[in-house]
Every structure is written in structure tokens, then in C-alpha cells.
Amino acid sequence: MAAPASPEEHTAAVVFNPIKVNLKTLRAAVKAAETSAGWSRTLWYETSVEDPGGGMTALAISAGAEVVMAAGGDGTVRAVAEALRGSGVALALLPFGTGNLLARNLSLALDNLAHSVTTAFTGKNRPIDLGIVEAERADGSRETHAFLVMAGLGLDAQMIANTNPLLKARVGWLAYAGAIIRALKDHNSVRVRYSVDGGPVRSASVNTILVGNCGVLTANLVLLPEAVIDDGIFDIVAFRPNGFVGWVQIWNKIVWENGVLRRSSVGRRIIKLSPDVRALAYLKGTEFTLRLDHPEDFELDGDPFGEAIALKAKVDHLALLVKVPQGS
């Protein structure tokens, strides 16, 4: 008589940033959820300055993990997601960072560790898009990276590059205040030549360009109100303020119109009747290329990536699986 088949084993992994997490608390939460779900012992991988998560995630995939929990800030999540691209292995979010931008855009819990860990073991897989950026450096070398939320160039990237990481770890988004002031003192107009979906090349002087896979920022600021994380399309915005009045227009658009009026049918009708804001220009496309007169800082999901002379961003449609609660 044949022996009964053993139940199928399932294995999860945790890629964690030791600076961000309380490891004792995290291990206890994972152990409880793992036991409740009947999964095998979870694999653990610690990130480092040299490897923010990509190499550790590759090891987890090779070891047979079906889901990889990213425990840390947006940088850890981005590195893990980049390594999971197209693998069929799901990403689970354990938010510990300052922004937690992907979790916000997916309306996931930000401050309930037990719920987040349970979702990793019992949730369903949701496919989402990834943004892929090819950056050309001043020396002609090229690098390719993924992003989940936004890629930015101009004042946005300068602000991030000028922020002290130790101060950010201590006071969060308040650390950007000094960087904003320093960046605004400089001449921030960037001359770019750009093309959308292989169309004609155009020129513009901008303060900031953001290419978005989704549109919600910290404090629930809605920068790109029409962005959808799984539609295969980028939403792109260029800031081009003309002095203080232009910045007031941008702030009014983001905070008042996108954050308040769009929440009601009456508010949306008011927006339709309002004149366009010249300080903001919106575009959509699946591929966006730009070239600069001289190297500029750029950022991906809030982390600085140095300077580039040209960037090419494209959508990798539904290339990543993310764990979300059942019934969501």
C-alpha cells in the first residue's frame, strides 16, 4: 500500500534592513503567521550597504521562496522588486520606512505589522507594472534599474541628493526642508529634449520632471491623479513655475484640486471648468526618453542614483506580483 503523500510545503523569505526594523518583534510576528498558515520555516536575509536587497532576493528565489517579504524603507522594497521582476515570486510589503510609497498606493496597512505579515502568508497575488529606467552616464556607460512609484529629475532629485540620510532616519520627511531651501537657491531650470512613445523630439525648460507608475505621495498628496498601477501606462508631469505665483498654482493643484475636489462629483465638475495651470504639464505614454545638455541628478522611488546625461523609461506591464489581503 502506497504511503500517503506529504502535504505540499510552502516557504517564505524575509529580506530586511537591519537599520529600519526591530528584528526581535519582526521574527516573532513572522513565526506566528508562519505557524498559523502551516508553512515551512521562513528564510532570513539581511541587507547591507553593498547589497540593499537585490542579491539577497536572488538567493531567496534560488532557495525556493514563494513570497519575499521586504522589511524596510522604499529603497529596500525597490531593490527586492527589481530582483523579483518577472520571476513569478510575489513581493510582500512590511512597511518600516519614512515614505512607504508603494504600500500607500496599494492602500495597504502602514502601521499593523501582524496584518502585513499575515497578508504575506495568506493574501492573494496582485500583478502590477514596473517602471524600467536605462540611465546613460556622462562617460557613456549605461545602467538599468526598476522603480515602483516614480522616477524624477530636476529639483525633486536635487532635494533628495542634498538630504542628509542620518537626519532623514531621525526626523523623517522634515529632513527635506533644508534640502529644498538649498535647492531653491540654485538655478533650477533644466533644459531637456524629450520624446513620448517614439514621437517627435521636443524641447522644454523645466524645474522637475516626474515619471509615475502611480500617483500618491507621503501625507496622501496626489501628484498624478489619473495614474493607475496596472494599466501599462506612465503618467508624466513637468513642473515649470514662473516664480512664486507658479509654485502657489502647483501647490493649489496638488493639495486642493487633486487632494480635495477630486473626491466628490461636484468637485470634479469644478475641476473641469477650471483653467489649466501653466505651471504644470501632464503627459501619458508607455515609453519616455529625455536627453540633457549636461548631467543632472535623478532619483528612483525617493533614492538618489547619481547623475545622468540621458534617461529612457519604459513600462514593464504586470511584471511584478504583490501580496494584498484576500477580498481587497
N, C-alpha and C positions, 0 to 999 in steps of 0.2 A: 504494500500500500504506500503510495507516494506521500511524502511529508507535506504538510500544508505550507503554502507559500508564505514567506515572511512579509509583513506589511512593508509597503514602499517607504523608503527613508527619504526625508527631505532635510536639506542643510541650508542654513543661512550664514551670512558673514557680516561682520561689523568692521567698517573702516573708520577709525576715529582719530580726531585731532586731540592729542593729549592736553593741549593748552586750553581747549574750549570746554571739555567735558569733565564731569565728576565721575571718574571711572567706576568707583565702588557702586554708586547709585545706578549707573548705566548697566553694569553687569547684573545687578540684582533684577532690574526690570526686564532685561533680555532673558535671563534664566527663567523667570516666572512665566513669560509669554511662550517661550520655547517649550517648557514642560506642559503648559496648558494645551498647546497645539499638537503635541506629540512629535515634535521634530527632533532630529539628532542634535548633538552638541554644536553650538554655534562657533564659527571660526572668527578669530580676532586678529586685526591688523592695525598697527599704529603708523600714522603718517609721520613725515619728517620734513624739515626744510628742503632737503634734496628731493624728496618724493611726496608731494602733497596729496597723493591718493591714487594716482593712475597705476603705478606699479603694484601697489597693494591690491587693487581691484583685479588686475590681471591674474595675480596669484589666487585670489578668491574664485575667479571663474575656472581656473585650471583645477582647483580643488573640488569643483562640483557644486559650488553655491548656486542656489536657485534665486536668491534675492540677496542684494548687498545693501546694508544699511549705512548711509553716510551720516556720521555723527560729528558735526562741526558747523562751521560757517559756510557762506556761499562758495568760498574757494574750494573747500573740501567737496561739496556737492558737485561743483563744476568738474573737478578732476575725476571724481568717480563716474559721473555721467559720461564724460569723454571716453573713458575706458570701456564702459558698458555699451557704447553705441553699436547698434546692430547685432548684439550678442544674443538677444532673447532672454537675458538675465535681467530681472527687474531691479530698479532702484527704489529704496525706501528712505524716506526723509525723517531724520531725528534732529529737529532744529535746535541748534545751540548758539547760533551766530548773532550778529547785530542786525542784519537785514532779513535773512531767511526768505529771500525774494521768490524762489520757486514755490515754497510752501504757501506763501501769501496768494500767489496767482492761482494755485490749485485749491484754495480755501481749506487747507489742512490745518490741524491744530498746531499752535505755536508753543504752547506752554503746558502741554499734558503729555509727559514722557510715556506714561503707561499706555495711553491711547495710541501714540505714534508707534510704539514697539509692537503692540497688538496688531495694528494695521499691517506691519511688515510681515507678520506670520499668517494673518487671516484675511487680508484685504484682497481686492481684485486688481488686475493689471490694467492700467490705462495707457495707451500709446500716445505719445506727444512728439512734437517736432523738436529737432535740434538745429541750432544755428552753427554753421561751419565757417570759420574765417581763415583765409590764407593771407598772411601778412608778408609783405616784401620789405626787408630792411634796407638801410642806406647802402650797405655793401653788396646788395644784390641777392643775399641769402633769403630763403623763404621758410616760413613755419606755418603749420596748420593747427588750429585749436577749435574746440567746440565751445558754445555758450548756450545757456538755457533761457535767459531772460533778455539781456540787452548787451550790445556792443556799442561803445561810444568813443568819440574822438572830439578834441577841442577842449573847451573849458571843463566839461564833465571829466575827461581823462586827466587833465592837469590838476583838478581838485583832488582826485584820488591819488595821483602820483605825489602830491605835496602833503599828504596826510601822514602824520606820524603813526605807524602801526601800533606802537605801545600805548599811545594816547587813545587810539580808537578802541583798543582792548579794554581800557579802563572806563571811558565815558561814552562809548558807542558813537552814534551819529553826530553828537556835539563836536567831536573831533574835526569834523569837516568845516566848521565855522572859520577857523583860522586859515585853512587852505583856500576856501572860497575868497576870503579877503585878499590873500596874496595873489591869487589868480586874476581877480578882477582889476588889480593894479597894473597888470601887464596888458599889452596889446593882444587881444584875444581873437581878432578876426583871422580866420583860416581860409585861404583860397583853395578850392577843391575843383577838380574836374570829375564828374560822376556820370554813371550810366545805370539805368534800371532795365533789367531783363534784356540786355543786349541792344537797347535802343540807342538813340543819338547821344553823343557825349555833350554834356552841358557844363557850364562853369558857374560858380557861385562863391560869394564870401559869406561865411557862416561863423557863428560863435561856437556851436556844438552840433554834431550830428549823432543821432542815436538810431540804431537798427534794432527793432524789438521783435522778439518771439512772443512776448506777452507784455502787458502794459502797466501793471500795478507796482508801485514803489513802496518803500517804507512809509509808515504813517498813512497807508492806504491812499497815497496820492496816485491818481490815474493819469499817467502821462500819455498813454496810447489807448484811448477808449474803445477803438474798434479791433484791437489786437486779439487774436484767438490762438491758443497754444497748439492747436492741432489742425489748422486749416491749410497748412502748406504755404503760407504767405507771410512775408515780413511786413510790418508796419514801420515806416521810417519817418522821423521828424527832424527838421533842421531848425535850430534857434538862430534868429538873425535880428536881434533887438537893435533899435536905433536909440541908444541912450536909456535913461531911467524910465521913460514912458514905455518903451518897448518891454522892459523887464516887468513892469506893472501889468501890461497886457498878457504876457506869458503866465505870470502868477495867477491872474484872474481866470485865464483859460483853464489852467490845470486844476486849481483849487475850487473855483466857483462853478464853472461850467461842467468840467469833467467829473468833479467830485460831488457836486450837489444837484445841479439841474438835471443831469442825465439820469438821475434815479427816479424821475417821475415823467409821465407822459406830457404833462403841462410844461415841465422844464425842457424836455426835448423839443417841443414846438417852439419855445422861446429861442433855443439854440439855432434852430433852422432859420429863424427870422433875423438873427444877429449877423452883422457883417463879419467877414473873415478877418482874422488877426494877421496883419502883415509880418509880425514878428515871428510867426510860426509857419512852417511849410510842411505839409504831410505828403507822403508818397507810399505806394504799396508795390510789392514785387516779390519774386522768388529768388532773384539774384541782384546784388547791388555792388558795384565796383566804384572805387574812387582813387584818384591819384593826387598827390600833394606837390607843392613847389619845393618843400623841404620837410624833413622828418618831423612828425608830431607824435605825442603820446597817444596811446589808445588803451582802452580797458575792456575787459570781458567780465560781466556779472560782478562788477564792483572791485575787481582786482587789476592792478596795473600790469601791462605786458610790454613796457618799454616803448620805443619809437618805431614808426613805420613810415615809409615813403609812399606806399600804396596798400590798399586793402580790398579784398574780394570776399563778400559774404553770400552764402547760399543756404537755402533751406534743405535739410535732410528730413524729408517728410516721414513722420511716425517712426523715427529711428530709435526711440527710447521708450521703454516700459517703466511706468512709475506706479508704485503701490498706493491705492486710495481705499478708503473704507468701503466695505460692501454696502450697497444701497445708495452710495453717493452719486 
